[in-house]
């Protein structure tokens, strides 16, 4: 397993943590730590997770973007 850090930023709304967690779970990742905050109406979250060594990082980034882009969220992996 290798470790990744993912930052998620955007307008706060219900379901952000659920959406990120769903993608990570279905990709075989394990969330090890999360820090999140709301700054006025904006959400900022940082996720540290371990992911399978066989999963390319750009593949996971693509999965996160496909899930979070429609919610108006930016992802940096």
Residue pairs with C-beta under 8 A, 6 or more apart in sequence:
1 30
1 50
1 51
1 52
1 53
2 50
2 51
2 53
3 32
3 48
3 49
3 50
3 51
4 29
4 48
4 49
4 50
4 51
4 57
4 60
4 77
5 46
5 47
5 48
5 77
6 20
6 46
6 47
6 49
6 64
6 75
6 76
6 77
7 44
7 45
7 46
7 47
7 75
7 76
8 16
8 20
8 43
8 44
8 45
8 46
8 47
8 64
8 68
8 73
8 74
8 75
9 42
9 43
9 44
9 45
9 73
9 74
9 76
10 16
10 42
10 43
10 68
10 71
10 72
10 73
10 74
11 41
11 42
11 43
11 72
12 38
12 41
12 42
12 43
13 43
13 71
15 71
16 43
16 45
16 68
16 71
16 73
17 34
17 36
17 45
19 67
19 68
19 71
20 45
20 47
20 64
20 67
20 68
21 31
22 67
23 60
23 63
23 64
23 67
24 30
24 31
24 47
24 49
24 51
26 63
27 51
27 52
27 55
27 60
27 63
28 51
28 52
28 55
29 49
29 50
29 51
29 52
29 55
29 60
30 49
30 50
30 51
31 47
31 48
31 49
32 48
32 49
32 50
33 47
33 48
34 45
34 46
34 47
34 48
35 45
35 46
36 43
36 44
36 45
36 46
37 43
37 44
37 45
38 44
43 73
51 57
51 60
57 77
60 77
61 75
61 77
64 75
64 77
65 75
68 74
68 75
